[in-house]
Amino acid sequence: MKYFISILLIGLLSHTSLFAQYYYNDIIATENTNQYQKLLKQNKIRSIKIINKDIDGSVVEDFLVEQMINADASVITTSSQTSKGNKSVLKSFFTNNTIAKTTNEGDGVSNTTFYTYDEKGKIQYIESFTKDTFITTQSNELHEWQYNNNGIPERLLKIKNKKDTTVVSFVVDENNLVVEEHWKRNGKEIEVYYYYYNNKNKLTDIVRYNQRAKKMLPDFMYEYDANGNIKKMIQVIAGGTNYNTWYYTYNTNGLKEKEVCYDKKKQLLGSLEYLYNN
């Protein structure tokens, strides 16, 4: 259960996954965030309470997650608290229905991220500033995106603390879909991700070489319902061959209603239920 809660909080309190695929995290996840905000605005949702249930179906009372949405959905505040008293608050700020800034405070660490778009509405810069008040350290990371003439990502410069640069290049197929992501640092390739899609151009697999298994394995696999919502996600645990499987259901308005998580042995880890208020 502790592992399930930690995975949940990472997903709720950040706009990234547990892995670092930049195309997915910066482009796809940002688009998903913008679509989520529009859906909340369209349905005039003002608050969401997330109920965590244990494997026996009982409510985990000492785990609290709530989202508050202001009148025009320009600010979404996600608050969480665990039994150990750990608290986190993520605020997401939107301009013209696109994410412009996030602030995340919790456990002595603060993070602020700014999103800048080009004249075509494409992500141009994502810059984050992180401060750890316990050990008084600060860090900065800038993502500078470049696109081809068709508006498809061509290259990314990831610059850490204004000096450590990783160059990420992308391979695009005949459908203008990103199918490969190559990382290079100091001229040496350090990682490669492969993206696969279904016949509706929906992402189905993110694959890379798994060092422990010594073969190509997916980090993520996705299945979709008739409305294009993710109904199933398989997530490989970082650095290993174990994985969790998530199942999602939605209400008639397209809002997530429930998600259930199982481990590799198909044992229930926990579930979440979403309660919406106008």
C-alpha positions as CSV (number, residue, x, y, z in Angstrom):
1,M,0.0,0.0,0.0
2,K,2.8,2.4,0.8
3,Y,4.3,1.8,-2.7
4,F,0.8,2.3,-4.3
5,I,0.4,5.7,-2.5
6,S,3.9,6.9,-3.5
7,I,3.2,6.1,-7.1
8,L,-0.2,7.9,-6.9
9,L,1.3,11.0,-5.4
10,I,4.0,11.3,-8.1
11,G,1.3,11.1,-10.7
12,L,-1.0,13.6,-9.1
13,L,1.6,16.1,-7.9
14,S,3.7,16.4,-11.1
15,H,3.2,16.7,-14.8
16,T,5.8,14.0,-15.5
17,S,6.0,10.2,-15.4
18,L,8.4,8.1,-13.4
19,F,10.6,7.9,-16.4
20,A,12.3,10.6,-18.4
21,Q,11.1,10.3,-21.9
22,Y,11.1,14.0,-22.9
23,Y,8.7,13.7,-25.9
24,Y,6.1,12.0,-23.7
25,N,6.6,14.3,-20.6
26,D,7.0,17.6,-22.3
27,I,4.8,17.3,-25.3
28,I,2.2,14.6,-24.7
29,A,1.8,15.0,-21.0
30,T,1.4,18.8,-21.4
31,E,-1.3,18.3,-24.0
32,N,-3.0,15.9,-21.7
33,T,-2.8,18.5,-18.9
34,N,-4.4,21.2,-21.1
35,Q,-7.2,18.8,-22.2
36,Y,-7.8,17.9,-18.6
37,Q,-8.2,21.6,-17.7
38,K,-10.6,22.2,-20.6
39,L,-12.7,19.2,-19.5
40,L,-13.0,20.5,-15.9
41,K,-13.9,24.0,-17.2
42,Q,-16.5,22.6,-19.6
43,N,-18.1,20.6,-16.8
44,K,-17.9,23.5,-14.3
45,I,-16.1,21.3,-11.8
46,R,-15.0,23.3,-8.7
47,S,-13.6,20.5,-6.5
48,I,-12.5,16.9,-6.7
49,K,-12.0,14.5,-3.8
50,I,-9.9,11.4,-4.4
51,I,-10.8,8.4,-2.2
52,N,-8.1,5.8,-1.7
53,K,-9.3,2.3,-0.9
54,D,-7.3,-0.6,0.5
55,I,-7.2,-4.1,-1.0
56,D,-10.1,-5.1,1.3
57,G,-12.3,-2.2,0.0
58,S,-12.0,-0.1,3.1
59,V,-11.3,3.7,2.8
60,V,-7.7,4.7,3.7
61,E,-8.8,7.5,6.1
62,D,-5.3,9.0,6.7
63,F,-4.6,9.6,3.0
64,L,-6.1,12.8,1.7
65,V,-6.0,14.2,-1.9
66,E,-8.2,17.0,-3.1
67,Q,-8.2,19.3,-6.1
68,M,-9.8,22.8,-6.0
69,I,-10.6,24.6,-9.2
70,N,-11.4,28.3,-9.4
71,A,-14.3,29.8,-11.3
72,D,-12.7,30.0,-14.7
73,A,-10.4,27.0,-14.2
74,S,-7.3,29.1,-14.5
75,V,-5.9,27.8,-11.3
76,I,-6.0,24.1,-10.1
77,T,-4.7,23.4,-6.7
78,T,-3.9,19.8,-5.7
79,S,-3.3,19.2,-2.0
80,S,-2.3,15.9,-0.4
81,Q,-1.5,14.6,3.1
82,T,-0.3,11.2,4.3
83,S,-0.5,9.5,7.7
84,K,3.1,10.6,8.4
85,G,2.0,14.2,8.1
86,N,3.7,14.8,4.8
87,K,2.0,17.5,2.9
88,S,2.3,18.7,-0.7
89,V,0.6,21.4,-2.6
90,L,0.7,21.8,-6.4
91,K,-0.7,24.8,-8.1
92,S,-1.2,24.8,-11.8
93,F,-1.8,28.2,-13.6
94,F,-3.4,28.3,-17.0
95,T,-3.5,31.1,-19.6
96,N,-5.9,30.7,-22.6
97,N,-6.5,27.1,-21.5
98,T,-2.8,26.2,-21.6
99,I,-0.5,25.5,-18.7
100,A,1.7,28.5,-18.1
101,K,3.2,27.8,-14.6
102,T,3.2,25.3,-11.8
103,T,4.4,25.6,-8.2
104,N,5.0,22.6,-6.0
105,E,5.7,22.8,-2.3
106,G,6.3,19.8,0.0
107,D,8.7,18.2,2.4
108,G,11.2,21.1,2.3
109,V,11.4,21.1,-1.5
110,S,9.9,23.7,-3.7
111,N,9.7,23.6,-7.5
112,T,8.5,26.3,-10.0
113,T,8.1,25.5,-13.6
114,F,7.4,28.0,-16.5
115,Y,5.9,27.0,-19.9
116,T,6.6,29.2,-22.9
117,Y,4.9,28.7,-26.3
118,D,5.8,29.8,-29.8
119,E,3.5,31.7,-32.2
120,K,2.0,28.4,-33.4
121,G,1.1,27.3,-29.8
122,K,3.9,24.8,-29.6
123,I,6.0,24.3,-26.4
124,Q,9.2,26.3,-26.9
125,Y,10.7,26.4,-23.4
126,I,10.0,24.6,-20.2
127,E,12.1,25.9,-17.4
128,S,12.1,24.6,-13.8
129,F,13.7,25.9,-10.6
130,T,14.1,23.6,-7.6
131,K,15.1,24.6,-4.1
132,D,15.8,22.2,-1.2
133,T,15.5,24.2,2.1
134,F,16.9,21.3,4.2
135,I,20.3,21.3,2.4
136,T,20.0,24.8,0.9
137,T,20.6,23.7,-2.6
138,Q,19.1,25.1,-5.8
139,S,19.0,23.8,-9.3
140,N,17.7,24.9,-12.7
141,E,16.7,22.9,-15.8
142,L,15.8,24.4,-19.2
143,H,14.2,22.4,-22.0
144,E,14.5,24.2,-25.4
145,W,12.3,22.6,-28.1
146,Q,12.9,22.9,-31.9
147,Y,10.5,21.8,-34.6
148,N,10.6,20.9,-38.3
149,N,8.6,22.6,-41.0
150,N,5.6,20.4,-40.2
151,G,5.6,21.4,-36.5
152,I,6.9,18.0,-35.4
153,P,9.7,17.9,-32.7
154,E,13.1,17.7,-34.2
155,R,15.5,18.5,-31.4
156,L,15.5,19.2,-27.7
157,L,18.3,20.8,-25.7
158,K,18.1,19.9,-22.0
159,I,20.4,22.3,-20.1
160,K,21.0,21.6,-16.4
161,N,22.3,24.5,-14.3
162,K,23.2,26.4,-17.4
163,K,26.2,24.2,-18.2
164,D,25.3,20.5,-18.5
165,T,23.6,19.9,-21.9
166,T,21.9,16.8,-23.2
167,V,21.0,16.9,-26.9
168,V,17.8,14.9,-27.7
169,S,17.0,14.2,-31.3
170,F,13.8,12.6,-32.8
171,V,13.0,10.3,-35.7
172,V,9.7,10.9,-37.4
173,D,7.8,8.4,-39.6
174,E,5.7,8.9,-42.7
175,N,2.7,9.8,-40.6
176,N,4.6,12.6,-38.8
177,L,4.7,10.6,-35.6
178,V,7.7,10.6,-33.3
179,V,9.0,7.0,-33.3
180,E,12.5,7.4,-31.8
181,E,14.1,9.6,-29.2
182,H,17.9,9.6,-28.9
183,W,19.9,11.2,-26.1
184,K,23.5,12.4,-26.5
185,R,25.8,14.0,-24.0
186,N,29.3,15.1,-24.9
187,G,28.8,13.4,-28.3
188,K,28.0,10.0,-26.9
189,E,24.6,8.3,-27.1
190,I,23.3,7.5,-23.6
191,E,19.7,6.4,-24.2
192,V,17.2,5.6,-26.9
193,Y,13.4,5.3,-26.6
194,Y,11.0,3.9,-29.2
195,Y,7.4,5.0,-29.6
196,Y,4.7,2.8,-31.1
197,Y,1.1,3.7,-32.1
198,N,-2.2,2.0,-33.1
199,N,-4.1,2.6,-36.3
200,K,-5.7,5.7,-34.8
201,N,-2.2,7.2,-34.1
202,K,-2.7,6.7,-30.4
203,L,0.5,5.9,-28.4
204,T,0.5,2.2,-27.4
205,D,4.1,1.5,-26.3
206,I,7.2,3.3,-25.0
207,V,10.2,0.9,-25.3
208,R,13.9,0.9,-24.5
209,Y,16.7,-1.5,-23.7
210,N,16.2,-3.0,-20.2
211,Q,19.6,-3.5,-18.6
212,R,18.4,-6.1,-16.1
213,A,16.5,-8.2,-18.6
214,K,19.2,-7.6,-21.3
215,K,16.6,-7.0,-24.0
216,M,14.1,-4.5,-25.4
217,L,11.1,-4.1,-23.1
218,P,8.3,-1.5,-22.8
219,D,8.3,1.0,-20.0
220,F,4.7,1.8,-20.7
221,M,1.9,0.1,-22.6
222,Y,-1.5,1.7,-23.2
223,E,-5.0,0.6,-24.3
224,Y,-7.9,2.9,-25.1
225,D,-11.7,2.8,-24.9
226,A,-14.1,3.8,-27.8
227,N,-13.8,7.4,-26.8
228,G,-10.0,7.5,-26.9
229,N,-9.5,7.5,-23.2
230,I,-6.8,5.3,-21.7
231,K,-8.6,2.3,-20.2
232,K,-5.4,0.3,-19.3
233,M,-1.8,1.1,-18.6
234,I,1.1,-1.2,-17.8
235,Q,4.0,0.4,-16.1
236,V,7.4,-1.3,-15.7
237,I,9.1,-0.5,-12.4
238,A,12.2,1.5,-13.0
239,G,15.3,-0.6,-13.4
240,G,13.6,-4.0,-13.3
241,T,11.2,-6.4,-14.8
242,N,8.3,-6.0,-12.3
243,Y,5.3,-4.1,-13.5
244,N,2.0,-2.7,-12.3
245,T,-1.3,-2.7,-14.3
246,W,-3.7,0.2,-14.0
247,Y,-7.4,0.1,-15.2
248,Y,-9.4,3.2,-15.7
249,T,-13.1,3.9,-16.0
250,Y,-14.8,7.2,-16.9
251,N,-18.2,8.8,-16.4
252,T,-20.5,10.0,-19.3
253,N,-18.7,13.4,-19.2
254,G,-15.3,11.9,-19.9
255,L,-14.1,12.5,-16.4
256,K,-12.1,9.8,-14.7
257,E,-14.3,7.9,-12.3
258,K,-12.1,5.1,-10.9
259,E,-8.7,3.5,-11.3
260,V,-7.5,0.2,-9.9
261,C,-3.9,-1.0,-9.7
262,Y,-2.6,-4.6,-9.7
263,D,1.0,-5.9,-9.4
264,K,2.7,-8.4,-11.7
265,K,1.1,-11.3,-9.8
266,K,-2.3,-9.8,-10.4
267,Q,-2.7,-9.0,-6.7
268,L,-4.7,-5.8,-6.0
269,L,-2.6,-3.0,-4.7
270,G,-5.3,-0.4,-4.2
271,S,-7.9,1.7,-6.0
272,L,-9.0,5.3,-6.3
273,E,-12.4,6.8,-6.7
274,Y,-13.0,10.4,-7.9
275,L,-15.8,12.5,-6.5
276,Y,-16.7,15.7,-8.5
277,N,-18.5,18.8,-7.3
278,N,-19.8,21.7,-9.3
